[in-house]
């Protein structure tokens, strides 16, 4: 097979330059980063790894996602939040670039056609959400690195002590995110289903022995965190998972199918998990062309289902089955395609499977068709990345820095010590206000989780139960609350201030206006003094 003229180090540099350019152009800081960073900062300042000092609550999801920002804050001399963020970004960009280089090197060593490996490299470099969530404070860059290393440990030919590579990659996934075990199971299941390892057919008992050794090593490496978290918080399960699970109703098999396929299923939904795989975060809010959504669904279906084609190489079928399993997992546990930070990992598995499918094309016409469609996908990815960067810049300047940060600072200046606040968007408001937060669904608060169990998920009932001093609502949230309980926000609370940047963002000529409008206006209510 023809080898590509470019090498893994070139892929590393290309990915790093794209991610760095995205970061410099947008300075994007995701809401959830500030939820985690509040705990990171408290750790460095001697208050413990907690959101609220004195409350030992596991309010973050990723161990690496909280410990690395704490390290960056400490090593930078606690000079500023901006320096800490850029330090963390550099580490995350390096991890993302390494992930792309590793994924490319696997295809290169498998002797797939050079053009197929080249297309994969371009697809990864122009995958907008992967770039976005690797520079905005999330743990995505590290997750993708360990996904790529797991793929390498499973399928790269000629790897010595494969079980050791596999166990360390699995441990990295677990240190990055609790659902790393799903990636472990999906890729191991694909390898076992088609009896493939190192690019060759192997016995399943041999695979099982390797998995047992790798699992033992993974347990040893991950066990220190598991034991410490259990001792420190009283449970190894992050409170964020507990809070979200408390608001999720049971799902039937048909509903899971519907969330995988959207309107092509017995249970018809407005959108599907597959729609969000290769579309910008916040796309359901509107403002993006329909062809972007439909092509995402088609690519997800091709990558997630091509394992049924018996003539494909076992490695391709194993990668396809793993990506399909991950999409089913997303449809069940996240419920929607709006949880954008979950998408890059499954997305990369889909792209790997599709690249393998393309590499199996036979004949000049099939190859040229695959190259042409692959090139169009590159153009699509580049366009999406540029347009997402334009949107992210506007969102960061006007919505995040110009509105939600300002609200948090206003609350800090006007609230009294011991005041509590109820809202949904915890990150900016919680970090910059410094208040005791009673967020929905309770990511930072046991009180909210307990209240949900007692009175349900209706906000008016939760507000009456919790009696927060401050309530911060978007207009539609306020209207919904008034509709359910007309007296609550009139007699018990008074409207004290409105923060509205909608006139500014509505004039911005960018795609994704719906996302800007969603967080452009907030109403602040304060509890009336009791007589």
PEKA-V521920 format. One record per residue. N is the residue number from 1. RES is the residue in three letters. SS is DSSP state (2 for helix, 1 for strand, 0 for the rest). BURIAL is # if it has 16 or more other C-alpha atoms within 10 Angstrom, else .. Layout:
((N:RES:SS:BURIAL) (N:RES:SS:BURIAL))
This chain:
((1:UNK:0:.) (2:UNK:0:.) (3:UNK:0:#) (4:UNK:0:.) (5:UNK:0:.) (6:UNK:0:.) (7:UNK:0:.) (8:UNK:2:#) (9:UNK:2:#) (10:UNK:2:.) (11:UNK:2:#) (12:UNK:2:#) (13:UNK:2:#) (14:UNK:2:#) (15:UNK:2:#) (16:UNK:2:#) (17:UNK:2:.) (18:UNK:2:#) (19:UNK:2:#) (20:UNK:2:#) (21:UNK:2:.) (22:UNK:2:#) (23:UNK:2:#) (24:UNK:2:.) (25:UNK:2:.) (26:UNK:2:#) (27:UNK:0:#) (28:UNK:0:#) (29:UNK:0:#) (30:UNK:0:#) (31:UNK:2:#) (32:UNK:2:#) (33:UNK:2:#) (34:UNK:2:#) (35:UNK:2:#) (36:UNK:2:#) (37:UNK:2:#) (38:UNK:2:#) (39:UNK:2:#) (40:UNK:2:#) (41:UNK:2:#) (42:UNK:2:#) (43:UNK:2:#) (44:UNK:2:#) (45:UNK:0:.) (46:UNK:0:.) (47:UNK:0:#) (48:UNK:0:#) (49:UNK:0:#) (50:UNK:0:#) (51:UNK:0:#) (52:UNK:0:#) (53:UNK:0:.) (54:UNK:0:.) (55:UNK:0:.) (56:UNK:0:.) (57:UNK:0:#) (58:UNK:0:#) (59:UNK:0:#) (60:UNK:0:#) (61:UNK:0:#) (62:UNK:0:#) (63:UNK:2:#) (64:UNK:2:#) (65:UNK:2:#) (66:UNK:2:#) (67:UNK:2:#) (68:UNK:2:#) (69:UNK:2:#) (70:UNK:2:#) (71:UNK:2:#) (72:UNK:2:#) (73:UNK:2:#) (74:UNK:2:#) (75:UNK:2:.) (76:UNK:0:.) (77:UNK:0:.) (78:UNK:0:#) (79:UNK:0:.) (80:UNK:0:.) (81:UNK:2:.) (82:UNK:2:.) (83:UNK:2:.) (84:UNK:2:#) (85:UNK:2:#) (86:UNK:2:#) (87:UNK:2:#) (88:UNK:2:#) (89:UNK:2:#) (90:UNK:2:#) (91:UNK:2:#) (92:UNK:2:#) (93:UNK:2:#) (94:UNK:2:#) (95:UNK:2:#) (96:UNK:2:#) (97:UNK:2:#) (98:UNK:2:#) (99:UNK:2:#) (100:UNK:2:#) (101:UNK:2:#) (102:UNK:2:#) (103:UNK:2:#) (104:UNK:2:#) (105:UNK:2:#) (106:UNK:2:#) (107:UNK:2:#) (108:UNK:2:#) (109:UNK:2:#) (110:UNK:0:#) (111:UNK:0:#) (112:UNK:0:#) (113:UNK:0:#) (114:UNK:2:#) (115:UNK:2:#) (116:UNK:2:#) (117:UNK:2:#) (118:UNK:2:#) (119:UNK:2:#) (120:UNK:2:#) (121:UNK:2:#) (122:UNK:2:#) (123:UNK:2:#) (124:UNK:2:#) (125:UNK:2:#) (126:UNK:0:#) (127:UNK:0:#) (128:UNK:2:#) (129:UNK:2:#) (130:UNK:2:#) (131:UNK:2:#) (132:UNK:2:#) (133:UNK:2:#) (134:UNK:2:#) (135:UNK:2:#) (136:UNK:0:#) (137:UNK:0:#) (138:UNK:0:#) (139:UNK:0:#) (140:UNK:2:#) (141:UNK:2:#) (142:UNK:2:#) (143:UNK:2:#) (144:UNK:2:#) (145:UNK:2:#) (146:UNK:2:#) (147:UNK:2:#) (148:UNK:2:#) (149:UNK:2:#) (150:UNK:2:#) (151:UNK:2:#) (152:UNK:2:#) (153:UNK:2:#) (154:UNK:2:#) (155:UNK:2:#) (156:UNK:0:#) (157:UNK:0:#) (158:UNK:0:.) (159:UNK:0:.) (160:UNK:0:.) (161:UNK:0:.) (162:UNK:2:#) (163:UNK:2:#) (164:UNK:2:#) (165:UNK:2:#) (166:UNK:2:#) (167:UNK:2:#) (168:UNK:2:#) (169:UNK:2:#) (170:UNK:2:#) (171:UNK:2:#) (172:UNK:2:#) (173:UNK:2:#) (174:UNK:2:#) (175:UNK:2:#) (176:UNK:2:#) (177:UNK:0:#) (178:UNK:0:#) (179:UNK:0:.) (180:UNK:2:#) (181:UNK:2:.) (182:UNK:2:#) (183:UNK:2:#) (184:UNK:2:#) (185:UNK:2:.) (186:UNK:2:#) (187:UNK:2:#) (188:UNK:2:#) (189:UNK:2:#) (190:UNK:2:#) (191:UNK:2:#) (192:UNK:2:#) (193:UNK:2:.) (194:UNK:0:#) (195:UNK:0:#) (196:UNK:1:#) (197:UNK:1:#) (198:UNK:0:#) (199:UNK:0:#) (200:UNK:1:.) (201:UNK:1:.) (202:UNK:0:.) (203:UNK:0:.) (204:UNK:2:#) (205:UNK:2:.) (206:UNK:2:.) (207:UNK:2:#) (208:UNK:2:.) (209:UNK:2:.) (210:UNK:2:#) (211:UNK:2:#) (212:UNK:2:.) (213:UNK:2:#) (214:UNK:2:#) (215:UNK:2:#) (216:UNK:2:.) (217:UNK:2:#) (218:UNK:2:#) (219:UNK:2:#) (220:UNK:2:.) (221:UNK:2:#) (222:UNK:2:#) (223:UNK:2:.) (224:UNK:2:.) (225:UNK:2:.) (226:UNK:2:#) (227:UNK:2:.) (228:UNK:2:.) (229:UNK:2:#) (230:UNK:2:.) (231:UNK:2:.) (232:UNK:2:.) (233:UNK:2:#) (234:UNK:0:.) (235:UNK:0:.) (236:UNK:0:#) (237:UNK:0:.) (238:UNK:0:#) (239:UNK:2:#) (240:UNK:2:#) (241:UNK:2:#) (242:UNK:2:#) (243:UNK:2:#) (244:UNK:2:#) (245:UNK:2:.) (246:UNK:0:#) (247:UNK:0:#) (248:UNK:0:.) (249:UNK:0:.) (250:UNK:0:.) (251:UNK:0:.) (252:UNK:0:.) (253:UNK:2:.) (254:UNK:2:.) (255:UNK:2:#) (256:UNK:2:#) (257:UNK:2:#) (258:UNK:2:#) (259:UNK:2:#) (260:UNK:2:#) (261:UNK:2:#) (262:UNK:2:#) (263:UNK:2:.) (264:UNK:2:.) (265:UNK:0:#) (266:UNK:0:.) (267:UNK:0:#) (268:UNK:0:#) (269:UNK:0:#) (270:UNK:0:.) (271:UNK:0:#) (272:UNK:0:#) (273:UNK:2:#) (274:UNK:2:#) (275:UNK:2:#) (276:UNK:2:#) (277:UNK:0:#) (278:UNK:0:#) (279:UNK:0:#) (280:UNK:0:#) (281:UNK:0:#) (282:UNK:0:#) (283:UNK:2:#) (284:UNK:2:#) (285:UNK:2:.) (286:UNK:0:.) (287:UNK:0:.) (288:UNK:0:#) (289:UNK:0:.) (290:UNK:2:.) (291:UNK:2:.) (292:UNK:2:#) (293:UNK:2:#) (294:UNK:2:#) (295:UNK:2:#) (296:UNK:2:#) (297:UNK:2:#) (298:UNK:2:.) (299:UNK:2:#) (300:UNK:2:#) (301:UNK:2:#) (302:UNK:2:#) (303:UNK:2:#) (304:UNK:2:#) (305:UNK:2:#) (306:UNK:2:#) (307:UNK:2:#) (308:UNK:2:.) (309:UNK:0:.) (310:UNK:0:.) (311:UNK:0:.) (312:UNK:0:#) (313:UNK:0:#) (314:UNK:2:#) (315:UNK:2:#) (316:UNK:2:#) (317:UNK:2:#) (318:UNK:2:#) (319:UNK:2:#) (320:UNK:2:#) (321:UNK:2:#) (322:UNK:2:#) (323:UNK:2:#) (324:UNK:2:#) (325:UNK:2:#) (326:UNK:2:#) (327:UNK:2:#) (328:UNK:2:#) (329:UNK:2:#) (330:UNK:2:#) (331:UNK:2:#) (332:UNK:2:#) (333:UNK:2:.) (334:UNK:0:#) (335:UNK:0:#) (336:UNK:0:#) (337:UNK:0:#) (338:UNK:0:#) (339:UNK:0:.) (340:UNK:2:#) (341:UNK:2:#) (342:UNK:2:#) (343:UNK:2:#) (344:UNK:2:#) (345:UNK:2:#) (346:UNK:2:#) (347:UNK:2:#) (348:UNK:2:#) (349:UNK:2:#) (350:UNK:2:#) (351:UNK:2:#) (352:UNK:2:#) (353:UNK:2:#) (354:UNK:2:#) (355:UNK:2:#) (356:UNK:2:#) (357:UNK:2:#) (358:UNK:2:#) (359:UNK:2:#) (360:UNK:0:#) (361:UNK:0:#) (362:UNK:0:.) (363:UNK:0:.) (364:UNK:2:.) (365:UNK:2:.) (366:UNK:2:.) (367:UNK:2:#) (368:UNK:2:.) (369:UNK:2:.) (370:UNK:2:#) (371:UNK:2:#) (372:UNK:2:.) (373:UNK:2:.) (374:UNK:2:#) (375:UNK:2:.) (376:UNK:2:.) (377:UNK:2:#) (378:UNK:2:#) (379:UNK:2:.) (380:UNK:2:#) (381:UNK:2:#) (382:UNK:2:#) (383:UNK:2:.) (384:UNK:2:#) (385:UNK:2:#) (386:UNK:2:.) (387:UNK:2:#) (388:UNK:2:#) (389:UNK:2:#) (390:UNK:2:#) (391:UNK:2:#) (392:UNK:2:#) (393:UNK:2:#) (394:UNK:2:#) (395:UNK:2:#) (396:UNK:2:#) (397:UNK:2:.) (398:UNK:2:#) (399:UNK:2:#) (400:UNK:2:#) (401:UNK:2:#) (402:UNK:2:#) (403:UNK:2:#) (404:UNK:2:#) (405:UNK:2:#) (406:UNK:2:#) (407:UNK:2:#) (408:UNK:2:#) (409:UNK:2:#) (410:UNK:2:.) (411:UNK:2:#) (412:UNK:2:#) (413:UNK:2:.) (414:UNK:2:.) (415:UNK:0:#) (416:UNK:0:.) (417:UNK:0:.) (418:UNK:0:.) (419:UNK:0:.) (420:UNK:1:#) (421:UNK:1:#) (422:UNK:1:#) (423:UNK:1:#) (424:UNK:0:#) (425:UNK:0:#) (426:UNK:2:#) (427:UNK:2:#) (428:UNK:2:#) (429:UNK:2:#) (430:UNK:2:#) (431:UNK:2:#) (432:UNK:2:#) (433:UNK:2:#) (434:UNK:0:#) (435:UNK:0:#) (436:UNK:1:#) (437:UNK:1:#) (438:UNK:1:#) (439:UNK:1:#) (440:UNK:0:#) (441:UNK:0:#) (442:UNK:0:#) (443:UNK:0:#) (444:UNK:0:#) (445:UNK:0:#) (446:UNK:2:#) (447:UNK:2:.) (448:UNK:2:#) (449:UNK:2:#) (450:UNK:2:.) (451:UNK:2:#) (452:UNK:2:#) (453:UNK:2:.) (454:UNK:2:.) (455:UNK:2:.) (456:UNK:0:.) (457:UNK:0:#) (458:UNK:0:.) (459:UNK:2:#) (460:UNK:2:#) (461:UNK:2:#) (462:UNK:2:#) (463:UNK:2:#) (464:UNK:2:.) (465:UNK:2:.) (466:UNK:2:#) (467:UNK:0:#) (468:UNK:0:#) (469:UNK:0:#) (470:UNK:1:#) (471:UNK:1:#) (472:UNK:1:#) (473:UNK:1:#) (474:UNK:0:#) (475:UNK:2:#) (476:UNK:2:.) (477:UNK:2:#) (478:UNK:2:#) (479:UNK:2:.) (480:UNK:2:.) (481:UNK:2:#) (482:UNK:2:.) (483:UNK:2:.) (484:UNK:2:.) (485:UNK:0:.) (486:UNK:0:.) (487:UNK:0:.) (488:UNK:2:#) (489:UNK:2:#) (490:UNK:2:.) (491:UNK:2:.) (492:UNK:2:.) (493:UNK:1:#) (494:UNK:1:#) (495:UNK:1:#) (496:UNK:1:.) (497:UNK:1:.) (498:UNK:1:#) (499:UNK:1:#) (500:UNK:1:#) (501:UNK:0:#) (502:UNK:2:#) (503:UNK:2:.) (504:UNK:2:.) (505:UNK:2:#) (506:UNK:0:.) (507:UNK:0:.) (508:UNK:0:.) (509:UNK:0:.) (510:UNK:0:#) (511:UNK:0:#) (512:UNK:0:#) (513:UNK:2:#) (514:UNK:2:#) (515:UNK:2:#) (516:UNK:2:#) (517:UNK:2:#) (518:UNK:2:#) (519:UNK:0:#) (520:UNK:0:#) (521:UNK:1:#) (522:UNK:1:#) (523:UNK:1:#) (524:UNK:1:#) (525:UNK:1:#) (526:UNK:1:#) (527:UNK:1:#) (528:UNK:0:.) (529:UNK:0:.) (530:UNK:0:.) (531:UNK:0:.))
